[in-house]
Structures are given as structure tokens and as C-alpha cells.
Amino acid sequence: MTEEAIDGGTAAEDLEAQGDAAADYIEALLDICDLDGDIEIEVRNGRPYVSVTAEEPAALELLSRVETVNALQDLARLAVQSKTGAFSRLILDIGGSREARRKDLAALVDRAIDRIEGGATQAELPPMSSYERKIVHDAVADRGFSSHSVGEASERHTVITRA
């Protein structure tokens, strides 16, 4: 994508507009659910990043489950596309769900590497999103091992091997 977007704005402005559209959608959802939450919008690594926090973390407990966050992220992306006409690579974080998932993925990588160190030639992880696979690839590289993704669509997963 060039710096100048189709509508004459910059790429950064487009990402901010996507974040605003997603935040509007999530805010309406929180209102419907009668939940209080603070919404923060950022641009990180070329993606809009929308975070929802609450003074009472338990208020967001149900919404912060991995499957729920992924589903709401997909819906927010559709809302962005409907409002802006652009496909969005938006990341949604509810109640610290992304950091919690990062920790879960690091533990998954640790167990897989333990299997390889125990004699396995490779370890296959379950299917996950491209965002999660990126986190896994980074964690694997940090441990001095190699990884690559295989499979198609919802079956795409990571395979870890010795470097």
C-alpha cells in the first residue's frame, strides 16, 4: 500500500479510521450488554489495535475468553469493512486477553520443545490464527528452534523442529 490511500488520506489515517469504526462497534456491544469498559485505540505494527479494559476486570471475564475475543474481532473487522470499505487486520484485546493468550502459547511452545528435546523429530501445534502463529514463530525462534506453518485455512498450524 502506498503512503497515500485511495481516499486521499494517509495509511496511518486509514488505520486510525479502522480503529475508530471498530471501537464504535465494540462500544455499542458493551452498551447492549450493559457492561462498563474503557476503549483505547492504537496503531501497532501496521494494524489497528483496540483494547477494552474495566475497573472491575471480572466485568469483562466472559468477553475475554479466547474464542469470544476471536469471534468479536471477526465481527469488528466486518463492521470496519462495512463502514470504511477496507479489509482490516484489526487486533482486539479484551481484559488483557492477548497477554493471557501469549502466555498460553509460550507454555504450548515450551511443551512442544520439551517433546523435541526428548527425542521427537518435530512437534505439531493445533490450528490457530495467523496472529497466534506469528507469536508462536517468535517464541520458537527465541528458544533457538525452527518453525513453519502448514495446512490451509482453518487447519493451518505450526510445526516446530530443531534449527
N, C-alpha and C positions, 0 to 999 in steps of 0.2 A: 504494500500500500504506500502510495506517495504521501509526503507530508501534507499536501493539500487534499482534502477529501472532496468527494463529488459535490457536496452542497456548498463548497467554498470554505468550510471550517477546517481547522487542523485535525490531525488524527487524535491528538490529546483532547480536543474539544468533543470529538465524536465519542471517545471513551467516557468522558465525563457525562455526556448526554445519556449514554447507555446506563451508567451508574445511577443517574437521576431517575430514569424510567424504571429501573429495577427497584430502587428504593421506594418509589411511589407505589409500585405493586405490592411490595412486602409490607409497607405501612398500612395499606388498605386491608391486607390479610390479617395483620396484627389487630386492627380495629374490629374486624369481623369476629375474631377470636377473643376479643376483649382482653388483650394482653398488652402490657406496657413494655416498650422496648425503645432503646436509643439506636438510631441507624447512623452509621458512618460510611462515607463513600471515599474510596481512594482509587488511584490507578497504580497497579503494581505489575512490573514485568510485561507491560503492554496489554494488560487486562483490567477491566473494571472489577473492583473488589468491594463488595458490600458486606459490612459487619453489623450484626444485631446483638446488642448486649442489654442487660437489665440489671437494675439494682438488686433484685431478687433473682439470682440465677435459676432457682427452681421454677420460676415462671416460664422459662424457655426450655425446660427439660424435655418435653415431648417433641418440640420442634427441632431440637439439637441432635436427635438421633441421625446416624449416617444416612440411612435410607430416606428419611424425611427431608434432610437438607438437600440431598441429591435430587429428589423429586421437586422440591421448591425451587431449586436452582434451575432445573429444566423449565419450570413454569415461568420463572422470572425471565429467563432467556427468551421465551416465546412472547412475553409481554414487551420486552425490549424490541424484539423484531417487529411486533405489531405496531409499536409506537414510532420507531425510528426507521424501519425498513431494512435494518442491518442485522446480519447474523452477529451474535455476541458470544464471546468466550468468557463471560462473566463468571466470577467466583463468589459464592455466597457462603458466609460464615455465620452461624447462629450459636450464640452462647459458648464460643470457643470450640465449636465442633471441629474445625480444621486442625487446630493444635492437638486435640484429643486423637483425631484420626491419624495425624502424623506420628504420634507416639505408638498407636496400634500398629501402623505399618512398619515402624522401626523394630518393634518386637517380632513381627512376622518375618522381616528380613533376618533378624538375629537367629530365629529358629531354623530358617532355611539354610543359612550359612553353617549353623551347627551340624545340619544333616550332611552338608558337603564336606565339612572338616571331619565328619565321622565316616567318610568313605563314599558317599554318593557322588556321582559324576555331575549331577545337576539337580536343581530344585525348582519345581514349577509352582508359581503362586496362583491363587484364584483370579478369575477375571476381575478387572477393575477399570475405572475411568482413566482417561489419558492423564488427567491431573494427578491422580494417585500413582499411576505408573511412573510419572516423572519424579515424584517424591521417592518411590522405591529405587529407581535407577540412581538417583543421587546418593541414597543411603548405601546402596550396594557398592558404588564407586568409592565412597568414603571408607568402606571396610576393605578395599583392595581387591574386590571381586568384579566380575563382568556380568552384564545382564543385557537382555534384548527382549523385545516384545514379539509375540507370535499370536496367530489367530485373527479372526475377523469380527468386527462389530462388537456385540455384547460378549463374545467369547475371547476377546483379546486379553492376553495375560502376559506376565513376565516370567522369563526363565533365567535363573541365576547359575553361573558356572565360575570356575576358577579363572583368574585373569591370565 
